Each structure stands twice: as C-alpha cells, then as structure tokens.
Amino acid sequence: MRIPAAIEYVLRQLEAGGYEAYLVGGCVRDHLRGQAPSDFDVTTSALPDETERVFAGDRVIETGLKHGTVTVLRDGMPVEITTYRTEGAYSDGRHPDSVAFTRSLAEDLCRRDFTVNAIAMDVHGGIVDLYGGREDLAAGCLRAVGDPVTRFNEDALRILRAFRFAAKLGFAIEPTTLAAAIALAPRLRMVSRERICAELTKLVCAPHAAEALTQMADGGVFDSLFDAPQINRRALAYLSTLPARADIRLAALFYGDARAEMHIASLKPSGAFLRRAAGILHAAAPALDAPSLRRFVYANGADVARDAALVLAGEQAALAAMPMQLDDLLARENCFAIGDLRVNGDDARAAGFAGAAIGRALEDVLFAVFDGKIDNSRPAETEFLLSLGTKAVDRESKV
C-alpha cells in the first residue's frame, strides 16, 4: 500500500514509542482489493494520553477523548488516531452506553461491523485478519463480524450500511447477515434522518445500487425508512443509466408515488437537493416535437429538463429518444426563457401593456418563437408585440 507520508510517520512513531499501531477498516479492505484507499484510519494500543506524549513535538488536537480519538497534524494533514476499545450495551440502538479502552487488537476488531472492514495492517504490511475478511473479499461476500443480530442491535444503521457496502463493492450479503438485516430493519426508525440520508444517498449512487435496492424492496426495508412508500421497481432497471447523483436517482426510485416529494424531504436534504428532485418528479411528459420540447425547457429550466428527460425515457418507451433530442435542441438553440428574447418589459409597455399583462405578453412572444411563427429577432418580436397590443385594444373597445 502506498501510505501517505503523514500516516506512515504516525504509525512508525507509535511503534517507536513501544505501542502497537495499525491501519484498519476501509483502507485495508480497498488495498487488498487492488484499489487505492482514500481514507486512512489508524488504531493503536496507546491510550489517548500516551498518544499525546508520543506526539508531544507535533500539533495534537483532542478530537474525541471520550471515544479515544486524538488528531495529529503532520505536514498539514490531519491524522486521526483511535485507541483500541470495547463498547458497552447500545440502549438506544445507535450509540454505545459506554466505551472502555483496551490493549487488545482482537477485542477492538470484534466490535466492528463486517469482516471485510475488520482487517488490520501495520506499517510493514503485516496483516491481522481474525474473522476471515480476506476470504470474504475473495468470495465477494459481505458478512457481519460474529452474530449479525448482535451487530445490528448495537447500531441499527449497520443494516443500511450492509446494503450500501453491497452496492459499492458488488458483494452478495451472506444469507444469515441478510436475514438479520431484513428482520431488524424496523430498528432503522431509531436512527436520525441525517444519518439515514448520508447512507442512502451514497447507496443509490453506488455502482451496484440496483441489486441492493431490489433486495431492500423485496425485504420490506423501505417500509422502515419511509411512511408507506411505493418503490418504483421499473427504475431499478434503468438506474445505472442515470447520473450518479442522489437527487435524480431518488426521484426515479419514488417516481409515480404521490408522496414522493414528502419521502425525499423526510431525509432532510439540502434545499437545492429537494428542489431538483421535486422538479424531476413534477415535470410533465411532453410530446417530442420541437415546440413541445422548448416549452418543456421553459417550464422546468434546462438542468431539471435534462434530468427529467432521462427519467421519463426510462419510464416510457415512447420517450426513449427524448434525452438525445433535448440535448440536440439545447445545443442548437438559445431561446428558452423570456430573458432570452430580444424585447423586454419596456418594449411591452411601449406596445400598450401594463402590470401583469406585460409578463403575459412577453410569454406570448416567447411561445410564438417556440412555435416558429416568428424569429428570435427584435424586429419580428416588436412587430408581434404591437399586434398583440392592437388586439388587446380591440377587445377592450368591443367590451
């Protein structure tokens, strides 16, 4: 493994101080799968105060002493170091009631979620694998460490993490682990929506999301995440064709459910995230002629229109060509909103319009451009505005 210099420094300093020090978790898992790790977790037999003494010459931040974590800043890189620990009961199904430090790596590893995440490696490349994690990696199997019921009762979020890791790694969830995850899924109601959102948005964007989401739907897991959801199983077939963005993929997953926007809002995402998803959900399918597509962009905005086109193409075979046609239209033309016209409110006032009628008149001009009745040029649009004003005057005189 190519260990960053700051991480290697930390590992070697701890060893030089007479303590054990290992990389553990996802970085070791990814390394053994032949992938470059992105995050590095360091665990050690040193107690927090001992760790601070080892790095007395460095800047140390007491990140989470209660849980045994201190952070060393080395070459501008923060390196979190956590003491081996054991955990007490999880009364709330989310957090341990107590944490106790230990000098035993084995005791630390046995509390971890899945065997593939319970492999440790020292700075010399030595591996400690007490639960068959390497065998499960080779077999593409996601298995809980020890008894899965115990692991999921400790922290219910691990249920969702099982599906997320399966979606990320393309692994099959070991049958006993899967059965426990499905049986204990109602415990997910104990988990904060923010934590659910973080896991679910990663899950739906993972390379093998459709398979994991299908298992969740089959097992009724979504019923523990949302209030009477209707999962759009059709979307599972085309999910991988959508951009790897959670807003569009969640919109597709709930497409057709009258409460879809409410389900997504319950996750407490950002306002921009919710607006984008809602825009996709509420975009009405257009005909595929150019005037209709122009109106579609006007009604939804170019970005949402592109996303909605991808979902609609997956939902309706008759709209399969819509994304390509829309992209072609957006590339060729530049008039999709009132602000793109060559005339403006002053021109509408000069033509005799006032108040709210100005906006309606400009929209009429825009639709005339959409329908090919006039060009997007100032002379043509000015003449059209004047004709609209004349007609309006005629109508008022008849009244």
C-alpha positions in Angstrom: 0.0 0.0 0.0 1.2 3.5 -0.8 0.8 5.1 2.6 0.8 8.9 2.7 4.0 10.2 4.5 2.0 11.7 7.4 0.2 8.4 8.0 3.4 6.4 7.9 5.1 8.9 10.3 2.3 8.3 12.8 2.4 4.6 12.6 6.2 4.5 13.0 6.2 7.0 15.9 3.7 4.9 17.8 5.8 1.7 17.2 8.9 3.6 18.3 7.1 4.5 21.5 6.5 0.9 22.2 2.9 0.7 21.1 1.0 -1.3 18.5 -0.3 0.7 15.6 -2.4 -0.5 12.6 -4.4 0.8 9.7 -7.9 -0.7 9.9 -11.2 -0.6 8.0 -11.9 0.6 4.5 -8.3 1.5 3.6 -7.1 -2.1 4.2 -10.1 -3.5 2.5 -9.6 -1.4 -0.6 -5.9 -2.1 -0.6 -6.5 -5.8 -0.6 -9.0 -5.4 -3.5 -6.3 -3.7 -5.5 -7.8 -0.2 -5.2 -6.1 3.0 -3.9 -7.5 3.9 -0.5 -9.0 7.3 0.0 -9.3 7.4 3.8 -6.9 6.0 6.4 -8.0 5.0 9.9 -5.3 4.4 12.5 -5.8 2.4 15.6 -3.4 1.8 18.5 -2.8 0.2 21.8 -1.7 3.5 23.2 -4.1 5.3 25.5 -5.1 8.8 24.5 -2.7 10.5 26.9 0.1 8.1 25.8 -0.6 9.0 22.2 -0.3 12.7 23.1 3.0 12.1 24.7 4.3 10.2 21.7 3.5 13.3 19.5 4.5 15.9 22.0 6.6 17.6 19.3 3.6 17.8 16.9 0.4 19.7 17.0 -2.2 17.5 18.6 -6.0 18.1 18.8 -8.1 16.3 21.3 -10.8 15.4 18.8 -12.8 12.9 20.9 -11.1 11.8 24.0 -14.2 10.2 25.3 -14.0 7.7 22.4 -10.2 7.5 22.4 -9.5 9.7 19.4 -6.8 12.3 19.0 -5.7 14.0 15.8 -2.1 14.7 14.9 -1.4 17.4 12.3 1.5 16.4 10.2 2.6 18.3 7.0 -0.8 19.9 7.0 -2.6 16.6 7.1 -4.9 15.7 10.0 -4.4 12.1 11.1 -7.0 10.6 13.5 -5.6 8.0 15.9 -8.1 6.0 18.0 -7.2 3.7 20.9 -8.3 0.1 20.8 -11.7 0.0 22.6 -14.6 -2.2 23.6 -18.2 -1.0 23.8 -21.0 -1.4 26.3 -24.6 -2.0 25.5 -26.4 0.1 22.9 -29.6 1.0 24.8 -30.8 3.4 22.0 -29.7 1.2 19.1 -27.4 3.9 17.9 -24.6 4.7 20.4 -22.8 2.6 23.0 -23.7 3.4 26.6 -20.0 3.2 27.5 -16.6 2.9 25.9 -13.7 1.2 27.5 -10.1 1.2 26.3 -8.2 -2.0 25.8 -4.7 -3.1 24.9 -6.1 -5.9 22.7 -6.4 -5.5 19.0 -8.6 -8.6 18.9 -11.1 -7.0 21.3 -11.2 -3.9 19.1 -11.8 -5.8 15.9 -14.6 -8.0 17.3 -16.8 -4.9 17.7 -16.6 -3.9 14.0 -19.4 -4.3 11.6 -18.3 -6.6 8.7 -15.5 -9.0 8.3 -14.1 -7.1 5.3 -13.8 -4.0 7.5 -12.2 -5.8 10.4 -8.8 -6.4 8.8 -5.8 -4.6 10.2 -2.4 -3.9 8.6 0.8 -2.5 10.2 3.3 -0.2 8.5 5.4 -3.2 7.4 2.5 -4.7 5.6 1.7 -7.3 8.2 -2.0 -8.4 8.2 -4.2 -9.3 11.2 -7.4 -11.0 10.0 -9.2 -12.7 12.8 -12.6 -13.1 11.1 -11.9 -14.4 7.6 -12.2 -11.0 6.0 -9.7 -11.9 3.2 -11.7 -15.0 2.3 -14.9 -13.0 2.2 -13.2 -10.4 0.0 -12.1 -13.1 -2.4 -15.6 -14.6 -2.4 -17.3 -11.2 -2.8 -19.2 -11.8 0.4 -20.4 -9.3 2.9 -20.7 -10.9 6.3 -21.2 -9.5 9.8 -18.5 -9.9 12.4 -19.8 -12.6 14.8 -23.5 -12.7 15.3 -25.3 -10.3 12.9 -28.3 -9.9 15.2 -25.9 -8.6 17.9 -24.1 -6.3 15.4 -27.4 -4.8 14.1 -28.9 -4.5 17.5 -25.9 -2.5 18.6 -26.2 0.1 15.8 -29.2 -0.1 13.5 -27.5 2.0 10.9 -25.4 -1.0 10.1 -28.4 -2.6 8.5 -28.4 0.2 5.9 -24.6 0.1 5.7 -24.8 -3.6 4.7 -26.8 -2.7 1.6 -24.6 0.3 0.9 -21.4 -1.8 1.0 -23.0 -4.4 -1.1 -24.0 -1.7 -3.6 -20.5 -0.2 -3.5 -18.5 -3.4 -3.7 -20.8 -5.5 -5.8 -20.8 -8.2 -3.0 -23.5 -10.6 -2.0 -24.7 -10.2 1.5 -24.2 -13.5 3.4 -27.6 -15.2 3.9 -27.6 -15.1 7.7 -26.5 -11.4 7.7 -29.1 -10.6 5.1 -31.9 -12.3 7.1 -30.9 -10.4 10.2 -30.8 -7.1 8.3 -34.3 -7.6 7.0 -35.8 -8.9 10.3 -34.3 -6.0 12.3 -35.0 -3.3 9.6 -37.7 -1.7 11.8 -34.9 -0.6 14.2 -33.9 1.9 11.5 -36.7 4.1 12.8 -34.4 4.7 15.8 -31.7 6.3 13.6 -31.6 10.0 12.9 -32.8 11.1 9.4 -29.4 12.8 8.8 -27.6 9.5 9.2 -30.1 7.7 7.1 -29.7 10.4 4.4 -25.9 10.1 4.4 -26.0 6.3 3.9 -28.9 6.2 1.4 -27.6 8.9 -0.8 -24.3 7.1 -1.1 -26.1 3.8 -1.7 -28.2 5.0 -4.6 -25.1 6.3 -6.3 -23.0 3.2 -5.9 -22.1 1.0 -9.0 -24.4 -1.9 -7.9 -27.2 0.1 -6.4 -30.0 -1.6 -8.3 -29.2 -5.0 -6.9 -29.0 -3.7 -3.3 -32.2 -1.6 -3.7 -34.0 -4.6 -5.1 -33.1 -6.7 -2.0 -34.3 -3.8 0.2 -37.6 -3.6 -1.7 -38.1 -7.4 -1.6 -37.3 -7.5 2.1 -39.6 -4.5 3.0 -36.7 -2.4 4.3 -38.1 0.7 2.7 -41.2 0.4 4.9 -38.9 1.1 7.9 -37.3 4.1 6.2 -40.4 5.9 4.9 -44.1 6.2 5.6 -45.9 3.8 3.2 -43.6 4.2 0.3 -44.3 3.0 -3.2 -41.0 1.9 -4.7 -40.8 2.3 -8.5 -39.3 -1.0 -9.4 -39.2 0.0 -13.1 -36.5 2.5 -12.1 -34.2 -0.3 -10.9 -33.8 -1.4 -14.5 -32.5 1.9 -15.7 -31.0 3.4 -12.6 -27.4 2.8 -13.8 -28.1 4.9 -16.9 -28.8 8.0 -14.7 -26.1 10.3 -13.5 -24.6 9.2 -10.2 -26.4 11.9 -8.3 -28.7 11.1 -5.4 -31.4 13.7 -6.3 -32.2 12.2 -9.7 -31.8 8.6 -8.6 -34.1 9.1 -5.6 -36.6 10.9 -7.8 -36.6 7.9 -10.1 -36.9 5.5 -7.2 -40.1 7.2 -6.0 -41.4 8.2 -9.4 -45.2 7.7 -9.5 -45.6 7.8 -5.8 -48.0 10.7 -4.9 -46.0 11.2 -1.7 -42.5 11.0 -3.4 -41.5 14.6 -2.5 -42.5 14.1 1.1 -40.4 10.9 1.3 -37.4 12.7 0.0 -38.0 15.7 2.2 -38.1 13.5 5.2 -34.4 12.7 4.7 -33.7 16.4 5.4 -31.5 17.0 2.4 -30.4 20.5 1.4 -33.0 22.8 -0.2 -31.2 22.7 -3.6 -31.3 18.9 -3.5 -35.0 18.8 -2.7 -35.9 21.4 -5.3 -34.0 19.5 -8.0 -35.7 16.2 -7.1 -39.1 17.8 -6.9 -38.6 19.4 -10.3 -37.9 16.0 -11.8 -41.0 14.5 -10.1 -43.3 17.2 -11.2 -42.1 17.5 -14.8 -45.0 16.6 -17.1 -44.0 14.4 -20.1 -44.1 16.4 -23.4 -44.6 15.4 -27.0 -41.3 15.1 -28.8 -41.8 17.9 -31.4 -39.5 20.9 -31.1 -42.2 23.4 -29.8 -43.2 21.0 -27.0 -39.6 20.4 -26.0 -39.0 24.2 -26.0 -42.0 24.6 -23.6 -40.6 21.7 -21.5 -37.3 23.6 -21.0 -39.2 26.8 -20.3 -41.4 25.2 -17.7 -38.6 23.3 -15.9 -35.3 25.0 -16.6 -32.5 23.4 -18.7 -30.9 21.4 -15.9 -34.1 19.9 -14.5 -35.3 19.3 -18.0 -32.3 17.2 -18.8 -32.6 15.1 -15.7 -36.4 14.7 -16.1 -35.9 13.6 -19.7 -33.6 10.8 -18.5 -36.2 9.6 -16.0 -39.1 9.9 -18.5 -37.1 8.0 -21.1 -36.7 5.1 -18.6 -40.3 5.2 -17.7 -41.9 5.4 -21.1 -40.5 3.6 -24.1 -42.2 6.2 -26.4 -39.9 8.8 -24.8 -36.6 6.9 -25.3 -35.3 9.4 -27.8 -36.2 12.4 -25.6 -32.8 12.9 -23.9 -30.9 12.9 -27.2 -33.5 15.2 -28.9 -33.4 17.6 -25.9 -29.6 17.8 -25.9 -29.6 18.5 -29.6 -32.2 21.2 -29.2 -30.3 22.8 -26.3 -27.1 22.7 -28.3 -28.6 24.3 -31.4 -30.9 27.0 -29.8 -30.5 29.7 -27.2 -34.1 31.0 -26.6 -35.9 29.1 -23.9 -36.9 31.8 -21.5 -38.4 35.3 -21.5 -34.9 36.7 -20.7 -33.6 35.2 -24.0 -36.0 37.3 -26.1 -34.8 40.4 -28.0 -37.6 42.5 -26.5 -38.3 43.3 -22.8 -40.7 44.9 -20.5 -40.0 48.4 -21.8 -41.0 47.2 -25.3 -44.2 45.6 -23.9 -45.1 48.9 -22.2 -44.4 50.8 -25.3 -46.9 48.5 -27.1 -49.6 49.4 -24.6 -49.3 46.7 -21.9 -49.2 47.4 -18.1 -48.9 45.5 -14.9 -49.2 41.7 -15.1 -50.2 41.9 -18.7 -46.5 42.7 -19.5 -45.4 39.3 -18.4 -48.2 37.6 -20.3 -47.5 39.5 -23.5 -43.8 38.6 -23.3 -44.7 34.9 -22.7 -47.0 35.1 -25.8 -44.0 36.4 -27.8 -41.8 33.5 -26.4 -44.4 30.9 -27.4 -44.6 32.4 -30.9 -40.8 31.9 -31.2 -41.2 28.4 -29.8 -43.9 27.6 -32.4 -41.9 29.0 -35.3 -44.3 31.8 -36.0 -41.6 34.5 -35.6 -37.9 34.6 -35.4 -36.0 35.4 -32.2 -35.1 38.9 -33.6 -36.0 42.3 -32.3 -37.9 43.5 -35.4 -40.1 40.3 -35.5 -40.8 40.3 -31.8 -41.5 44.1 -31.7 -44.0 43.7 -34.6 -45.6 40.8 -32.8 -45.9 42.7 -29.5 -47.5 45.6 -31.4 -50.0 43.3 -32.9 -50.8 41.8 -29.5 -51.4 45.3 -28.2 -53.7 46.2 -31.1 -55.8 43.1 -30.5 -56.0 43.8 -26.8 -57.3 47.4 -27.5 -59.8 46.0 -30.0 -61.1 43.5 -27.4 -61.5 46.3 -24.8 -63.3 48.6 -27.3 -65.8 45.8 -28.1 -66.5 45.3 -24.4 
